[in-house]
Amino acid sequence: MNKHLAAVLFAAAVIVAPCASAEDKIADVTDMQALRAAVRGDKKAFVASALQLTPAEAKKFWPVYDEYQRNLDMTGRRRVVAVERLIAQDKPESNLYARSFVNELISIDEAEIKARRTLYNRLMRPLPSRILSQKKAARYLQLEAKIHAVQNYDVAATVPLVK
């Protein structure tokens, strides 16, 4: 029963958290608890209020943001599947399974890094094709890193260790 509860909590942390309303007031993003609460409400609204985009910036930025979020969603779903398989095991895992599980987690991490690198390259372009100022781009990249750290912590707290 505990394994099923862990699977549900994990799935909620990975899938629901990114879709979760930013509080009207932006919390100090060094306060990770406040960041977690703001993002669970509405991540997009939180990012919008943190960046304070002009209409021209918003027109260029939101398609890039949406594409990145789709990539994160795909890797999150892959992680859920991998962990659900681990949790579904009622017996200790074999060495081969453990190796396969870890390789899948590393592959997922690499896909996230690739998506983050693509995002960075698109946001930090030189003029005239720049989407945001480099300060706003850096601020957004920092927000994403902090949000990712909070979500990773939440996931790690619910996933059991391989037996």
C-alpha positions, 0 to 999 in steps of 0.5 A: 500500500505504501508503494502505491501511495508513493506512486500517487504522490510522485505522479502528483509532484511531477505532473501536477506541480508544473501545471499548478496560481501564482500568488498575486504577490511574487514571493521572494524567490529565495524562499523555496516554500513560497516559491513552491506555493506560488508555482503550484497555483499557476506557474505561467502567471508566476513567471509572467509576474516575475518577468513583467514582460512588455507586449512585444516580449510576451509575443516572442517569449510565450511560444518558447516558454510553452515549448520548453514546458512541453519538453519538461512534461514529456520527461516528467511523464517518462520519470513517472513511468520509470518510478511506477515500474520500480514501485510496482515491484513486490520483490527485490529488483535484479541487478539488471533491472537496477541498471536499466532503471538508473540508465533510464533516469540518467537518460531523462536527466540528459533530455532535460539538460538538452531542453534547458540548453536549447532554451538557453540558446534561444533566449540568449541570442544576440541582437536583433533576434533576441527574445528578451533582454539578457537580464530578463532571460537570466532571471527566467532561467534562474526561476526555472532552475529554482522551480526544478530544484523544488520539484526534484526535492518533492519527487526525491522525498517520495520515491523509494530506494531500489531494494 
